């Protein structure tokens, strides 16, 4: 047929193509001359709208791509580059983002002069989103390696998510009690932070998963808050719940200013990223809470010490003014203030109140104000601080964050760079004598109750000292105040004579020694010291009572015979022959320090165990694998088969030992799911009876309606069995083992407690302190890993384990795990038998030569084509340049350089349809991330050769035939 196709027929064909065909002018805006109707399916604009607005194309370009695309257009127009294909992002009419591939050619006339550009746009959003999801996951997980605070983590995570969504703001909202939430951070600088309302229906929906709203005007349940949403310029949204311990704790709000069609892929990506962020947030918050508690404890001790020492000096010095500078420095340093000062009040000639700064301490780098003329005979009213005068003058504490004060009150504080302050009145004889003040020039802080009480006490000490300088009446009143300090001090305060006899003691001393005051006064401190301390105090007493001194690591006896560890100081000769001792009970603090040291030691051993297990599992894989291959070639040689069998059994026992090391070190990959502990006890009850023997009575006490915990079922069974075996060995002559479950409220919320109690020989304190350490055992036989394994499994499962025991009274182990709301899943059906041979192509990545050679040999025997690489970089390069089809990536997890998940992500970028199977002899969750792989994508080392063939066939069996294979073929 020689007839030429007319323009109408050609246009009809173009309009049916699943592409946007266009013809553009060769100008700076690439003005559209023609565009096919598919533009409406792609961007939401009709062909007529697209051609009518020459600037619409430029406005639709993503800001991050616009400069690059316009430069490419300019270079095309100048003839400097040949048009080709390039990817960039366009905004649709509803504000969502579309990735397009632009294939373009320049059309020339008969004379060869360029006249127009022709091409087509193809939607490649899905492919780019898959790649973006992996990149975003890596970026989110990378935050775990940084020591970020929760607020920093929220900010960084929100910005990462906002960066991939276009015109969408991200807000992190904490969910509190009632219908309220607190917006902590938003990528929208104009967003309202702080307390915000949350409607009940939204909370109810969040309990079941993400909320997706394409247009708020089309959702009837949003009617109560449409006004609020309109004011915030929110027209479309996705709300993602963040859970902690199974409960709704926060939400990420993704808000767009116009209607938007949220894709399933977008919502899935946001949900997955939010889950990872929630895990990282929980770790950061736990770390922040520990640090905050430690800081608060140290600050409280420092404040008490500062006030106690100042009280002693105020007692000893006849003139309080010599002590005032030191008191300000001690208390100011203890609370972390920038400046501390003392003002004295007076009346001006016309009877008005004026105040003058008398003493001041300023931290390094903070400008002192003592020489500032404004601070002398200052009238509060003249500097806009009439309210401060009223508050302090009425014996109340004035505290404020400067930025929240009325503008009329901020001027003086702003000039002195003060961000927050507190002023405490000094009241003498019922009159406002002056005040103590403390500034923070670095932070906007809310002064804690502990700090406020310390300032009150310091002010009362100054007031008492001022009174003492007056008359005998003032002295007696001051003695009463100091007696109040003496009586209310948490620390023990004792007054002794030269013979170490107690002349007076405070209630703190009675609490320390566990005795009444009448039982202490008149007796020597020697009567309350353990034998090993008597010689020390006799030797040190002369030096102690000669000069002021401190003492540490001493012990005293309580009335019940127990010992308490103490430290303190002795102020010698406060009066001739009288000495004041300040004694602090540090028993709990020392125990906490010891526990922290023990935890650090166990963590170090765990890391070492994990590293050793990684290399050892590689060796065991080779030993076991090659032994299995040799066993296939014994050809009836019974003796050889026996010897090889012994080698394989030895390797299996070594693998069990390695597994215990990984469990202790919390480095094994768990496969957690919702589990009913009562069902676990029922299932292994008969096994426990066989383990314990007839001489031991087993009693199971499951609590009704217990709920579920999220654990690895096999590992929790291992925990129970190990504890039962430990109890059996503690009862060689028989006894009773009781295993019970019960609901228990934990600090983090609802929990479940598993208790294992025996009537065995029990443990002393030294044994109990080492019971969870690896290789520690009191038995003649045993490797000492049983309880260490229990400790590791429980810790890795998010729980805690404690032990109570005394010699001859048995032992009780208690395991506490957080309760989850999900229900236990029914047992999975037995897997179908698979043909373990195949003809697919496998990309094998393993840095250990002997394991790589073994795996290649086994898989090639099964009919596969194996491409072996020694590292991740080599595998990525091969996947990008090799034209062969590759069906499966089989990669080690822990390798030098790129790790397994990183290799998988980058290989999948060039081959999206490839299947992935990981190998690991050691997997650290902090390295891999919680969602790096699931149980079906991992084979643990050491593995049997038939297990490797089975798992490879299983992984390849999940592939979609034909289409998936074609998508993975590189041409």
Buried (B, 14 or more C-beta within 10 A) or exposed (E): EEEEEEEEEEBEEBEEEEBBBBBBBBEEBBBBEBBBBBBBEBBBBBBEBBBEBBEBBBEBBBEEBBEEBBEBBBEBBEEEEEBEEBEBBBBBBBBBBBBBBBBBEBEEEEEEEEEBBBBBBBBEBEBBBBBBBBBBBBBBBEBBEEEBEBEBBBBBBBEBBBBBBBBBBBBBBBBEEEEEBBBBBBBBEEBEEEEBEBBEBBBEBBEEEBBBBBBBBEBEEBEEBEEBBEEBBBBBBBBBBBBBBBBBBBBBBBBBBBBBBBBEBBBEBBBBBBBBBBBBBBBBBEBBEEEEEEEEEEBBBBBBBBBBBBBBBBBBBEEBBEBBBBBBBBBBBBBBBBBBBBBBBEEEEEEEBBBBBBBBBBBEEBEBBBEBEEBBEBBBEEBBBBBBBEBBBEBEBBBBBBEEBEEEBBEBBEEBBBBBBBBBBBBBEEEBBBBBBBBBBBEEBEBBEBBBBBBBBBBBBBBBBBBBEEEEEBBEBBBEBBEEBBEEBBBBBBBBEEEBBBEBBBBBBBBBBBBEEEBBBEBBBBBBBEEEBEEBBEEBBEEBBEEBEEBEEBBBBBEEEEEBBBBBBBBBBBEEEBBBBBBBBBBEBBEBEEEEEBEEEBEEBBBEBBBBBBEBBBBBBBBBBBBBBBBEEBEEEEEBBEBBEEBBEBBEEBBEBBBBBBBBBBBBBBBBBBBBBBBBBEEBEEEBEEBBEEEBEBEBEBBEEBBBBBBBBEBBBBBBBBBBBBBBBBBEEBBBBBBBBBBBEBEBEBBBBBBBBBBBBBBEEEBBBBBBBBEBBEEEEEBBBBBBBBBBBBBBBBBBBEBBBEEEEBBBBBBBBBBBBEEBEEEEEEEEEBEBEBEBBBBBBBBBEBBBBBBBBBBEEBEBBBBBBBBBBBBBEBBEEBEEBBBBBBBBBBBEEBBBBBBBBBBBBBBBBBBBBBBBBBBBBEBBBBBBBEEEBBBBBBBBBEBBBBBBBBBBEEBEEEEBBEBBEEE
